[in-house]
Amino acid sequence: MNIPMVNLKSQYQALKQEIDSALIDALSATQFILGPNVQAFEQEAADYLGVKHAVGVASGTDALHLALVAAGIGEGDEVITTPFTFIATAEAISYVGATPVFVDIDANTFNFDLNQVEQAITDKTRAVIPVHLFGQPVDMKALVKLCDDKGLLIVEDCAQSFGAHINNKMTGSFGAFGAFSFFPSKNLGCFGDGGLITTNDEQCANELKVLRNHGSRERYHHNVIGYNSRLDELQAVILRIKLKHIDEYNQNRRRVAHRYSDNLTDTGIQTAFEDNTGLHIYHQYTLLHEKRDDIMKALQDKNIACAVYYPIPLHKQDVYMEAYKHLSLPVSESVAQNCFSLPVYPELEDEKVDAITDIIKEVL
Ligand SMILES: *Cc1c(COP(=O)(O)O)cnc(C)c1O
C-alpha cells in the first residue's frame, strides 16, 4: 500500500480538462501580472468568505507580513501568538521588528489558550495572531471580546482553515485581517505559492494593494516602500476552479477524520479532538500517543506516510531559542513530543482509512 500525506495528483486529475483549458486561455491572454483572474478570484473569495475585500498576495507568509505592515505594527510592539504553529506566523512578527509573545496551548484543541492570552497582555501589546491550527477554529467570539476590551488588533492566521467557520461565519472574517495560504498542500492549494488577505476596511484593502505592488498607487509613482508580492495570474486561474469545490473537499476531509476517530475509540490513543466552537475542516488529523515513534515506524514500514506537525515549538527553535531561553510552555512542549498526523485528503477512501487504523491498533 502506498498512501501519501496529500494526494495532489488525484485532485488535479479530477479537474484536469477544466484547469488545462483555463490555463491555456490565460497563457494566450498574456495578462500575467494582476490580470483578470486575480481580480475575479479576489471577488469570488471575498464573497465566499463573507468579507468586503480580499487582496491576493504571493504567499501566506506575505499575507501575515503585509497585514502587520498595514496595521502599523513595528518596533517596540508585542504580538501575542501560539508557539505551536508553522514558523511563518512568528516570522511575520519578526519581519516588522515587533516581538512575538508565545503563550501555551490547550492540550485538546492545540490552539492557544485564551486565558493565557489574557495574562500575557502588557501595555506594549498591540495585536494578537490566532492560528486556526489544523483547521479547527479558535473561539473567536471570546477572543474578539477580549481584544475589543483591551483595544488589540486581530490578524487571523487562516493558512490551514479555508472554509472553517463558526455558525456560518468564516474564519478570516472576525479579525481586522485574515491571512490565507494557497501553498499546494493546503486544503485550498494552487500549483505554487499564493496567499490572500481579507479585510472589511476599504482603506486597509487599498493600502494592501499598494503594499503588494511596490508601494505604487499610480504606475511609477511610489508613495511608500512596498513589496513585490502579487498573487500570480496563473495561480488565480487554478484557485477559481478549486474554490467551487472547497465545501465538498472539506466535507470529505471530515469524513476521513471521523472515520479515523470512530475506528480508534477506546484504544487508548488521543484521537483528534473536535470542540463545539465551530466547524473543524481537518487540514490535518493529529493525534497523541506516547508510543508515537513506534506507531509511525509501523506505518512507514507499510509505505503509509505520516508526519509530525510540529516537532519543535517556536520558542525552542534555534532562531528563537536564545531570546526565549527562560520561557517554559509545558503543554506545547509535551504535545510536540507525542503528536503525529495521518494522511488526510478528500479522495482518501474509507478502506484505506481502515487499513491505516488496523496497523495502529496492532501496535497498541
Ligand atoms: C503554511 C502556513 C503559513 C505560511 O504560508 P505560505 O503560503 O507557505 O507562506 C503560515 N501559517 C501557517 C499556520 C501555515 O500552515
The ligand as a Gaussian input file, in Angstrom:
#p B3LYP/6-31G(d) Opt

LIG

0 1
 C        1.502000      27.333000       5.534000
 C        1.383000      28.235000       6.682000
 C        1.795000      29.579000       6.629000
 C        2.590000      30.148000       5.502000
 O        2.041000      30.037000       4.247000
 P        2.987000      30.079000       2.932000
 O        1.988000      30.251000       1.833000
 O        3.704000      28.773000       2.868000
 O        3.893000      31.238000       3.055000
 C        1.539000      30.386000       7.726000
 N        0.931000      29.910000       8.822000
 C        0.545000      28.630000       8.919000
 C       -0.157000      28.172000      10.158000
 C        0.762000      27.742000       7.870000
 O        0.380000      26.467000       7.990000

